[in-house]
Amino acid sequence: MKLASPTSELQTFLAGLFLTSITAGGVMAGTVYRPGYVALALAALTPFGVYLIVSMEGVQRIYGSFILLYLAFALTTNKAASQKTRDVIAARITSRKTAAALEEYQHAAKANRATKRSVEAIRHDMAQPMKALNNFLAELDRQATSQQQAILVQQIRLAVASQETLIQELSHVERSNVRPESTEIDVPALLSQLENEYRPQFKATHCEFAVISDTPSVTTNQASLERILRNFLSNAVKYGTSGGKVTLSVQTTEAESLWLVSDQGPGLTAEQLRDIRQGQSPLASAAGNGLGIGIAQQLAQNLGGTVAVNANIPQGATFSLHLPHLDPPQPQEQAFVLCIGNDQVPGIGAWSDVISSWVWKFAHVETGTEAAQLLEVLGQIPDLIVLDPINGKKPPKDELDLLKQVAPVVYFRRNASQPPCPMATVSTRLPEDETDLRNILESALQNNASSRAR
């Protein structure tokens, strides 16, 4: 106020500019520091502006009025402007988080693609050693000089078959929602196989091994059932007490079959039992990583069953698998597949050899015209038409429409960029693996059967 003398308009302007710069900045539009600056502005600018209006004349009085009007404008617009600024800041923060989440998703997708390629490479590379192992077993079988050696070779062959089943399941790793195919299982044969496989292991740990069952058969997925029982028995081998007894038994009720593996080992604490029932794996130790029970629980869930664990008295534990009864699968008629185009599948073999090995009916022609002539001669409609053009070009639309009127068409495109799709209804990339090829054709056949049923 001392600077704002009547003889110096410049001093008045500089004094007002100074006070405005240090006070009104906090209440200007676009800031978010409102409360403290508002108090400072009211305490400094208000008396200064009033002083200029009351005590000064001319330009100073006009300048005082401007200061008060500016302060009123800043206070009036500050709330909305501050909210807008907050929204802008929040949007920027959200944008950064979204970008980070998108980048993380892209990294995860890239890692997932790399994992899929690695799994596929492992499955592919494991197939050749398994074939070689089967050849070696065939040679050992021919050279076996005693019944004991022949039985041993047979047990090795069964173990190899189990490994081959696991390798095949790698191709279904992304299809967790697909229920495993059920078949009628010869229970005595399965138990005999497991007994021959595990008796030497229990003998090495000085455990008695007993198998008890009066169940002739059950209907479920055999590969998954074997994996569950092997996890139970492997735990009994690891944790069973030397000199104790392990029992594998099968019981049948009206609603389910009950598979029990009971041991006389150290048993489980109440905390371990609680963890298992909550889906955790508490058995990790130097003997193993404790994943077996978790795997068994997931497999049982896929079969529509459950896994339970109970403590034995005075010691040991019983692992049980509850499987609901299923109706035996009905025998299906052989599918009739008509292949039009190439006669060879890259990396797999001839179409005729591949499809015939699945016990399906098969016919092959090179063109759609030949297909029409063949079907007229046979007097039979195919269940599925496989289109694998020789020149790789897409067939004319009218020809494709005509074929689709006869039967569902799976049009394979060689050298396509996207991966083969089992759920494709018309076109997909030609796979390089027999299992993937069969999955695609079976999916098309199932869709055809469903549409006919409707």
NUZANU-333068 format. One record per residue (C-alpha): residue in three letters; residue number from 1; x, y, z. Coordinates in steps of 0.25 Angstrom, whole numbers, plus 5000, padded with zeros to 4 digits. Layout:
N
r:k:x:y:z
ALA:NUM:X:Y:Z .
...
***
This chain:
454
r:k:x:y:z
MET:1:5000:5000:5000 .
LYS:2:5012:5009:5003 .
LEU:3:5016:5007:4988 .
ALA:4:5003:5011:4983 .
SER:5:5005:5026:4985 .
PRO:6:4997:5036:4977 .
THR:7:5009:5041:4970 .
SER:8:5013:5028:4963 .
GLU:9:5004:5020:4955 .
LEU:10:5015:5010:4952 .
GLN:11:5018:5007:4966 .
THR:12:5003:5004:4968 .
PHE:13:5003:4995:4956 .
LEU:14:5016:4988:4961 .
ALA:15:5010:4986:4975 .
GLY:16:4997:4980:4970 .
LEU:17:5005:4971:4960 .
PHE:18:5013:4966:4972 .
LEU:19:5002:4963:4981 .
THR:20:4994:4957:4969 .
SER:21:5005:4948:4965 .
ILE:22:5007:4942:4979 .
THR:23:4993:4940:4983 .
ALA:24:4983:4939:4972 .
GLY:25:4991:4929:4965 .
GLY:26:4985:4918:4974 .
VAL:27:4971:4922:4970 .
MET:28:4973:4923:4955 .
ALA:29:4966:4914:4946 .
GLY:30:4974:4901:4944 .
THR:31:4980:4900:4958 .
VAL:32:4976:4890:4969 .
TYR:33:4982:4897:4981 .
ARG:34:4970:4905:4984 .
PRO:35:4967:4906:4999 .
GLY:36:4981:4912:5004 .
TYR:37:4982:4921:4992 .
VAL:38:4968:4926:4994 .
ALA:39:4970:4930:5008 .
LEU:40:4983:4937:5004 .
ALA:41:4977:4944:4993 .
LEU:42:4965:4949:5001 .
ALA:43:4975:4954:5012 .
ALA:44:4984:4962:5002 .
LEU:45:4977:4966:4990 .
THR:46:4963:4969:4996 .
PRO:47:4969:4980:5005 .
PHE:48:4978:4985:4994 .
GLY:49:4967:4987:4984 .
VAL:50:4958:4993:4994 .
TYR:51:4969:5003:4998 .
LEU:52:4972:5007:4983 .
ILE:53:4957:5009:4981 .
VAL:54:4955:5017:4994 .
SER:55:4968:5025:4995 .
MET:56:4973:5027:4981 .
GLU:57:4968:5034:4969 .
GLY:58:4968:5032:4954 .
VAL:59:4976:5021:4949 .
GLN:60:4979:5015:4963 .
ARG:61:4964:5014:4966 .
ILE:62:4961:5007:4953 .
TYR:63:4973:4998:4955 .
GLY:64:4967:4995:4969 .
SER:65:4953:4991:4963 .
PHE:66:4960:4982:4953 .
ILE:67:4967:4975:4964 .
LEU:68:4955:4972:4971 .
LEU:69:4947:4968:4959 .
TYR:70:4959:4959:4955 .
LEU:71:4958:4953:4969 .
ALA:72:4943:4950:4968 .
PHE:73:4945:4944:4955 .
ALA:74:4956:4935:4959 .
LEU:75:4948:4930:4972 .
THR:76:4935:4928:4963 .
THR:77:4942:4919:4953 .
ASN:78:4952:4912:4961 .
LYS:79:4943:4901:4966 .
ALA:80:4939:4896:4952 .
ALA:81:4953:4898:4947 .
SER:82:4959:4891:4958 .
GLN:83:4950:4879:4956 .
LYS:84:4953:4879:4941 .
THR:85:4968:4879:4944 .
ARG:86:4966:4867:4953 .
ASP:87:4959:4860:4942 .
VAL:88:4970:4862:4933 .
ILE:89:4980:4858:4943 .
ALA:90:4972:4845:4946 .
ALA:91:4970:4842:4931 .
ARG:92:4985:4843:4929 .
ILE:93:4988:4834:4941 .
THR:94:4977:4824:4935 .
SER:95:4983:4825:4921 .
ARG:96:4997:4821:4927 .
LYS:97:4991:4810:4935 .
THR:98:4983:4805:4922 .
ALA:99:4996:4806:4914 .
ALA:100:5003:4798:4925 .
ALA:101:4992:4788:4925 .
LEU:102:4992:4786:4910 .
GLU:103:5007:4785:4910 .
GLU:104:5006:4774:4921 .
TYR:105:4996:4767:4913 .
GLN:106:5004:4767:4900 .
HIS:107:5016:4762:4908 .
ALA:108:5007:4751:4914 .
ALA:109:5001:4748:4900 .
LYS:110:5015:4747:4894 .
ALA:111:5020:4738:4905 .
ASN:112:5007:4729:4903 .
ARG:113:5010:4728:4888 .
ALA:114:5024:4724:4892 .
THR:115:5020:4714:4902 .
LYS:116:5010:4708:4892 .
ARG:117:5021:4706:4881 .
SER:118:5030:4700:4892 .
VAL:119:5020:4690:4896 .
GLU:120:5017:4687:4882 .
ALA:121:5032:4685:4879 .
ILE:122:5033:4676:4891 .
ARG:123:5022:4668:4887 .
HIS:124:5027:4666:4873 .
ASP:125:5041:4663:4877 .
MET:126:5036:4653:4888 .
ALA:127:5029:4645:4877 .
GLN:128:5041:4640:4870 .
PRO:129:5048:4634:4883 .
MET:130:5035:4627:4887 .
LYS:131:5034:4621:4873 .
ALA:132:5049:4616:4874 .
LEU:133:5046:4611:4888 .
ASN:134:5034:4603:4883 .
ASN:135:5043:4597:4872 .
PHE:136:5054:4593:4882 .
LEU:137:5043:4587:4891 .
ALA:138:5038:4579:4878 .
GLU:139:5052:4574:4877 .
LEU:140:5053:4570:4891 .
ASP:141:5040:4563:4890 .
ARG:142:5045:4555:4879 .
GLN:143:5058:4551:4886 .
ALA:144:5052:4548:4900 .
THR:145:5056:4534:4904 .
SER:146:5047:4533:4916 .
GLN:147:5033:4536:4921 .
GLN:148:5038:4545:4931 .
GLN:149:5046:4553:4921 .
ALA:150:5033:4554:4912 .
ILE:151:5025:4559:4924 .
LEU:152:5035:4569:4927 .
VAL:153:5035:4574:4912 .
GLN:154:5020:4575:4913 .
GLN:155:5020:4583:4926 .
ILE:156:5030:4593:4919 .
ARG:157:5021:4594:4907 .
LEU:158:5009:4598:4916 .
ALA:159:5018:4608:4922 .
VAL:160:5022:4614:4909 .
ALA:161:5007:4614:4904 .
SER:162:5004:4622:4916 .
GLN:163:5015:4632:4913 .
GLU:164:5009:4633:4898 .
THR:165:4996:4636:4904 .
LEU:166:5001:4647:4912 .
ILE:167:5009:4653:4900 .
GLN:168:4996:4652:4892 .
GLU:169:4989:4660:4903 .
LEU:170:4998:4672:4901 .
SER:171:4991:4674:4888 .
HIS:172:4978:4677:4896 .
VAL:173:4985:4686:4907 .
GLU:174:4977:4698:4902 .
ARG:175:4964:4690:4901 .
SER:176:4962:4689:4916 .
ASN:177:4946:4690:4915 .
VAL:178:4946:4678:4906 .
ARG:179:4941:4666:4914 .
PRO:180:4950:4654:4913 .
GLU:181:4945:4642:4904 .
SER:182:4939:4631:4912 .
THR:183:4940:4616:4909 .
GLU:184:4937:4603:4916 .
ILE:185:4949:4599:4924 .
ASP:186:4952:4585:4929 .
VAL:187:4955:4587:4943 .
PRO:188:4962:4574:4946 .
ALA:189:4971:4576:4935 .
LEU:190:4974:4590:4939 .
LEU:191:4977:4586:4954 .
SER:192:4986:4575:4949 .
GLN:193:4994:4585:4941 .
LEU:194:4996:4594:4952 .
GLU:195:4999:4583:4962 .
ASN:196:5010:4578:4953 .
GLU:197:5015:4592:4951 .
TYR:198:5016:4595:4966 .
ARG:199:5018:4582:4973 .
PRO:200:5033:4583:4971 .
GLN:201:5034:4597:4976 .
PHE:202:5026:4594:4989 .
LYS:203:5035:4581:4990 .
ALA:204:5047:4590:4990 .
THR:205:5042:4598:5002 .
HIS:206:5038:4585:5009 .
CYS:207:5023:4589:5008 .
GLU:208:5012:4578:5005 .
PHE:209:5003:4582:4994 .
ALA:210:4989:4576:4992 .
VAL:211:4978:4578:4982 .
ILE:212:4964:4576:4985 .
SER:213:4952:4577:4975 .
ASP:214:4939:4571:4971 .
THR:215:4936:4581:4960 .
PRO:216:4936:4576:4946 .
SER:217:4936:4589:4938 .
VAL:218:4934:4604:4939 .
THR:219:4931:4614:4928 .
THR:220:4941:4626:4929 .
ASN:221:4953:4632:4922 .
GLN:222:4964:4621:4924 .
ALA:223:4976:4630:4922 .
SER:224:4971:4640:4933 .
LEU:225:4967:4629:4943 .
GLU:226:4981:4623:4941 .
ARG:227:4988:4636:4944 .
ILE:228:4980:4638:4957 .
LEU:229:4982:4624:4962 .
ARG:230:4997:4625:4959 .
ASN:231:4998:4638:4967 .
PHE:232:4991:4631:4979 .
LEU:233:5000:4619:4978 .
SER:234:5013:4628:4976 .
ASN:235:5010:4635:4988 .
ALA:236:5008:4622:4996 .
VAL:237:5022:4618:4991 .
LYS:238:5028:4631:4995 .
TYR:239:5021:4632:5009 .
GLY:240:5018:4618:5012 .
THR:241:5025:4612:5025 .
SER:242:5035:4601:5023 .
GLY:243:5028:4588:5026 .
GLY:244:5014:4594:5025 .
LYS:245:5003:4590:5016 .
VAL:246:4997:4598:5004 .
THR:247:4983:4594:4999 .
LEU:248:4977:4597:4985 .
SER:249:4962:4594:4985 .
VAL:250:4950:4597:4977 .
GLN:251:4936:4598:4982 .
THR:252:4923:4600:4975 .
THR:253:4910:4606:4979 .
GLU:254:4897:4610:4972 .
ALA:255:4902:4624:4968 .
GLU:256:4917:4622:4967 .
SER:257:4930:4614:4967 .
LEU:258:4940:4617:4979 .
TRP:259:4955:4615:4977 .
LEU:260:4963:4615:4990 .
VAL:261:4978:4615:4992 .
SER:262:4981:4613:5007 .
ASP:263:4995:4613:5014 .
GLN:264:5000:4611:5028 .
GLY:265:5010:4623:5026 .
PRO:266:5012:4635:5035 .
GLY:267:4998:4640:5032 .
LEU:268:4994:4655:5030 .
THR:269:4993:4666:5040 .
ALA:270:4979:4673:5042 .
GLU:271:4986:4685:5035 .
GLN:272:4990:4677:5023 .
LEU:273:4976:4671:5022 .
ARG:274:4970:4684:5022 .
ASP:275:4980:4689:5011 .
ILE:276:4977:4677:5002 .
ARG:277:4962:4679:5003 .
GLN:278:4964:4694:5000 .
GLY:279:4971:4690:4987 .
GLN:280:4985:4692:4992 .
SER:281:4997:4683:4991 .
PRO:282:5003:4681:5005 .
LEU:283:5012:4669:5002 .
ALA:284:5024:4675:4996 .
SER:285:5037:4670:5002 .
ALA:286:5050:4664:4998 .
ALA:287:5042:4652:4992 .
GLY:288:5034:4661:4983 .
ASN:289:5028:4674:4979 .
GLY:290:5014:4671:4985 .
LEU:291:5007:4673:4972 .
GLY:292:5001:4659:4970 .
ILE:293:4989:4661:4979 .
GLY:294:4986:4675:4972 .
ILE:295:4987:4668:4958 .
ALA:296:4978:4656:4963 .
GLN:297:4967:4666:4967 .
GLN:298:4967:4673:4954 .
LEU:299:4966:4660:4946 .
ALA:300:4955:4655:4955 .
GLN:301:4947:4668:4953 .
ASN:302:4949:4667:4938 .
LEU:303:4943:4653:4939 .
GLY:304:4931:4658:4948 .
GLY:305:4937:4652:4960 .
THR:306:4944:4656:4973 .
VAL:307:4956:4653:4981 .
ALA:308:4956:4652:4996 .
VAL:309:4966:4649:5007 .
ASN:310:4964:4643:5021 .
ALA:311:4974:4640:5032 .
ASN:312:4975:4626:5036 .
ILE:313:4975:4621:5051 .
PRO:314:4985:4619:5057 .
GLN:315:4994:4624:5045 .
GLY:316:4994:4625:5030 .
ALA:317:4984:4632:5020 .
THR:318:4974:4628:5010 .
PHE:319:4972:4635:4997 .
SER:320:4959:4632:4990 .
LEU:321:4954:4635:4976 .
HIS:322:4938:4636:4974 .
LEU:323:4934:4634:4960 .
PRO:324:4919:4635:4956 .
HIS:325:4914:4623:4947 .
LEU:326:4913:4626:4933 .
ASP:327:4905:4619:4922 .
PRO:328:4914:4611:4913 .
PRO:329:4917:4619:4900 .
GLN:330:4908:4614:4888 .
PRO:331:4916:4609:4876 .
GLN:332:4917:4619:4865 .
GLU:333:4915:4616:4850 .
GLN:334:4928:4618:4842 .
ALA:335:4929:4632:4836 .
PHE:336:4930:4633:4821 .
VAL:337:4940:4644:4817 .
LEU:338:4941:4648:4802 .
CYS:339:4954:4655:4800 .
ILE:340:4955:4664:4787 .
GLY:341:4969:4669:4782 .
ASN:342:4983:4665:4787 .
ASP:343:4985:4651:4791 .
GLN:344:4997:4654:4801 .
VAL:345:4997:4661:4814 .
PRO:346:5010:4668:4817 .
GLY:347:5018:4662:4829 .
ILE:348:5006:4652:4831 .
GLY:349:5005:4643:4819 .
ALA:350:4994:4639:4809 .
TRP:351:4980:4643:4812 .
SER:352:4975:4629:4809 .
ASP:353:4985:4623:4819 .
VAL:354:4982:4633:4830 .
ILE:355:4967:4633:4830 .
SER:356:4967:4618:4828 .
SER:357:4975:4616:4840 .
TRP:358:4964:4622:4848 .
VAL:359:4955:4611:4843 .
TRP:360:4947:4622:4835 .
LYS:361:4942:4619:4821 .
PHE:362:4949:4627:4810 .
ALA:363:4949:4631:4796 .
HIS:364:4958:4641:4788 .
VAL:365:4956:4649:4775 .
GLU:366:4964:4660:4769 .
THR:367:4952:4670:4765 .
GLY:368:4938:4673:4768 .
THR:369:4933:4667:4755 .
GLU:370:4939:4654:4758 .
ALA:371:4933:4655:4772 .
ALA:372:4919:4656:4766 .
GLN:373:4921:4645:4757 .
LEU:374:4927:4636:4768 .
LEU:375:4915:4639:4777 .
GLU:376:4905:4636:4766 .
VAL:377:4912:4622:4764 .
LEU:378:4913:4619:4779 .
GLY:379:4899:4624:4782 .
GLN:380:4904:4628:4796 .
ILE:381:4905:4642:4802 .
PRO:382:4918:4645:4810 .
ASP:383:4917:4649:4824 .
LEU:384:4928:4659:4822 .
ILE:385:4935:4665:4809 .
VAL:386:4950:4669:4811 .
LEU:387:4954:4679:4801 .
ASP:388:4969:4680:4798 .
PRO:389:4971:4686:4785 .
ILE:390:4983:4682:4776 .
ASN:391:4986:4696:4771 .
GLY:392:4984:4702:4785 .
LYS:393:4973:4712:4779 .
LYS:394:4960:4714:4785 .
PRO:395:4949:4706:4778 .
PRO:396:4938:4714:4770 .
LYS:397:4927:4719:4779 .
ASP:398:4917:4711:4771 .
GLU:399:4925:4698:4772 .
LEU:400:4927:4700:4787 .
ASP:401:4912:4703:4790 .
LEU:402:4908:4690:4782 .
LEU:403:4918:4682:4791 .
LYS:404:4912:4688:4803 .
GLN:405:4898:4684:4799 .
VAL:406:4903:4669:4799 .
ALA:407:4911:4669:4812 .
PRO:408:4918:4678:4822 .
VAL:409:4931:4683:4815 .
VAL:410:4945:4685:4822 .
TYR:411:4953:4693:4812 .
PHE:412:4968:4692:4816 .
ARG:413:4977:4704:4811 .
ARG:414:4992:4700:4811 .
ASN:415:5002:4711:4815 .
ALA:416:4991:4719:4822 .
SER:417:4997:4729:4833 .
GLN:418:4987:4726:4844 .
PRO:419:4987:4713:4852 .
PRO:420:4978:4701:4849 .
CYS:421:4964:4703:4856 .
PRO:422:4957:4690:4861 .
MET:423:4944:4698:4861 .
ALA:424:4945:4703:4846 .
THR:425:4932:4700:4838 .
VAL:426:4937:4703:4825 .
SER:427:4952:4706:4823 .
THR:428:4965:4705:4832 .
ARG:429:4979:4703:4831 .
LEU:430:4984:4689:4828 .
PRO:431:4991:4684:4840 .
GLU:432:5004:4677:4841 .
ASP:433:5000:4667:4852 .
GLU:434:4991:4655:4851 .
THR:435:4984:4658:4864 .
ASP:436:4981:4672:4860 .
LEU:437:4976:4667:4847 .
ARG:438:4967:4657:4853 .
ASN:439:4962:4667:4864 .
ILE:440:4957:4676:4852 .
LEU:441:4950:4665:4845 .
GLU:442:4943:4660:4857 .
SER:443:4939:4674:4861 .
ALA:444:4932:4675:4847 .
LEU:445:4926:4662:4848 .
GLN:446:4920:4665:4862 .
ASN:447:4914:4678:4857 .
ASN:448:4908:4670:4845 .
ALA:449:4902:4660:4855 .
SER:450:4897:4671:4864 .
SER:451:4890:4679:4852 .
ARG:452:4884:4666:4847 .
ALA:453:4878:4663:4861 .
ARG:454:4872:4677:4862 .
***
